[in-house]
């Protein structure tokens, strides 16, 4: 039994609501007995993959180049075409009046994204500060904050100025944005990769059931059905990948 457990593939999955369809597929698909699954923040997922503590991960695209022997194994991921609702710059003043931007400690890609937008699109120079848990309470006066995931969805109505970074990216490039992609740092069999992608497809094909399960166990102050069914794009088309390549080039 110990020998079999050691042969299982370690998988790091982002714990946010937008990843719940993938979680459903991995827990209910044929792959479920071949993996050991952990739920992590995007930054922790990246750290585990870089350190070799996980063999497969839903990795922030900004971290892929830091992972030894990184290879994408799926056309599924987390992306958006225009507004995404869960990767935001929240502020009490407009862009021109922001002096300092607090960077989400759970993120890597959004940290890179706001710097790309500030330099190339808004043409504004912010002061950036790394954050710690509870930094949302420090957003006041001319201090703004980048917030991602479920916290962004929950807090966006608390601020007069909300800049959706995916929407701003689309204004800048007319291209979609990819936040995370499925990556491995090890050699996997074709059978495993096929079964893994079938599991992801199972989850995406059952979003209605995922929403039903979520609403039966949790309360949300945002429209979780609209978010999963419309805001998030799970299949990385050729056009969506063009957006990812553009971002990585910048």
N, C-alpha and C positions, 0 to 999 in steps of 0.2 A: 504493500500500500504506500509506503514512504517513497519507494522508487517511482511509482506512478505519479505521485503528487509532484515530485521534482521535475517530471517531464511536462507538466502543464505549462502553458504559455501565460506569462504575467501580462495583464492588460490594464493600462491606466486610462480611465474614462473621466472626463470632466463632469463634475457633480451638478452642474446647473440644469435648470428646467429644459433648456434647448437640447440637451443631450439625452433626455428621457426616452425618445424613440429608439436611440441606439441601445440604451440600457434594456429596454423591453426586448429587442431582438437578440441581444447577447444572453439574456437570462432565459429566453424561451426557444432559441434556435438550436440547431444540431450541434453547435459549437460549445454549448454551455458546460459540458463535462471535460472540455479540453483546455479551459482557461481558468486562471485565478484573477478575479476582477477587483480593482480598487477604484474608489471614487475620490477624485482629487480636484483642487483648483487648477486652472490652466498652468500657472507657474510651477506648481508641484508636479504636474504631469511632465512638463518639460524637464524639470530637475531630475526626475526618476529616469527619463529616457537618456538624458546626457550621462548620468551616473551608471547606467546599465542596470538599474533596479527594476525596470520594466522592459519587456521585449516588444510590446506594441502599445502605442498611445495615440490618443486624439490630441495632437500636438499643435500648439500655437504656431502659425506659419513663420513668425519671426524667429522661432527657436530651432527650426529644422536644420539650418546650416551648422548649428552647434552640436548636433547629435552625431557621434561617430557612425559611419556606414549607414546613414539615414536613407531610407527608401520608402516612397509612398506605395501603399499596397491596396489602395481603394480609390474609386471615383466618388466616394461619399466623404462628407465633411460638414463643416458649419460655415455657411456663407450667407450673403444677403445681396439683393439688388436694390439699392437705395436704402431707405430707412430700415433699421434693424430693431430699434427700441431698447436694446440692452447693452449698448456700448456708447456711453454718453459723456459729454463734458457738461457738468452742472455748475451753474454760476448765479450769483445775485446781480451781476452787471453784465453788459454786453461784451463781445470779444475785445473791442478796442480798449476797454477799461480794465481788463484782466491783467494783473501783474504776475501772479504766481499760480502755477498749476500743480496740484497734488496728484501724483501718479499712483494708480491702483496697484497695490502690492500683490494682488492675485493675478496680474496680467503681464504679458510681455508684448503681445502684438498691438494692443491698444496704445501702449506707451510709445511704441515706434510710430504708430499711425498718427497720433496727434502731433508728433514732431515733424513728420512728413507734411502734414496739412499746414501746420504753422509756417513752415519754411517755404513750401512750394505753392500753396494755395492762398492762405490768409495773409501771408507775408507779415507775420507778427512775431516778435521775439518775446517769449515768456521766460520766466524763471521757473525751473522744474524742481520739485522736491519729491523724494521717495516718501512713501507713507507707511503707516502701521495701522493695525486694527482700530477702528473708531474714528478714522480721519474724516469721515463724512461730517462730523460735528465741527470741523475746522473750516468748512466752506462758508465763508462770510466775507463781506466787504469786497475787496478786489482779489481774494483768493478763491480760485475755482478748483474743481476736482474731476478727474477722469474716473468714472465708476462703471463697472461691467457686471454682466450677469443678472441674477435675480434682484440684487440690491439696486441696480439701475432701474429696473422695471418698477420697483416698489417706491423709489425716492423721486422719480422724475417729476411728479406733480407738486413737489415741495419747493421747486425753484422757478423763478420767473424766466430764466434763460436756460434753454436746453438745446444743446448742439449734438445731434445724432452723428457720430463720426463716420458711420457707413454712408449716410445720406450726403455728408459733406464730401466724402471720397467720390461718390457718384457725380456730384456737381463738378468736381475737379477733373475727373477722368472719363466720365460717361461709361464707367466699367463697374461690374460687381466687385464685392470685396470678400475675400476668404479669410476667416478668422482661425480655423483649425483644420488640419487634415490628418488622416490616419497614416501613421508612419511606423516602420519597424527598424530596429537596429541590429537585427540578427537574420540568419538564413532560415526561411520558413518553407515548408513544403507547399507545392501548388494546391494540394488537397486542402490544407489548412486555410490558405488564403481564399480559396473558393468557398469553403464553408463559412469563413468569417464574413465575407461579403454577402453571402446568402442570409446570414443572421442580421446584418445591417439592413438589408433590403426588407426582411421580415418586419423589423421595427418601423421603417419608413412607410411600409404598406399598411400599418395598423395605427396610424397616428390618432384616429378617432377613438380607438380603444385606450390608447395611452392617455388621452385627454380625459376620458371617462374615469379611468382609474385615479388620475391625479385629483380630479374634482371630488371624488368620493372620499379622499383621505386628507385633503389640504384645502385651506382657504387662500384665495389669491385676490390681491387688489388690482390685478390687471387681467386682460382677456387672454387667458392661457391658450384657448382654442385658436384664436386669431394669430397669436404669436407663433405657435408651432406649425400651423397650417399655411400661413402666408408670409410672416416676417422672415422666417428662417428657410433658406434653401439648402437642402441636404445633398443634392446630387451636383457634383462639380462638372458642369458642362464645359465645352471648349471655351465659350465666352467667359464663363466664371473663372476658368484657369488663366485666361488672359489678364484678368484683374489681379490675380495672385502674382503673376510674373511681373506685372507693372509695379506692384507694391515692392516686391523683392528687389527690383532694379533701382528703386529709389532709396 
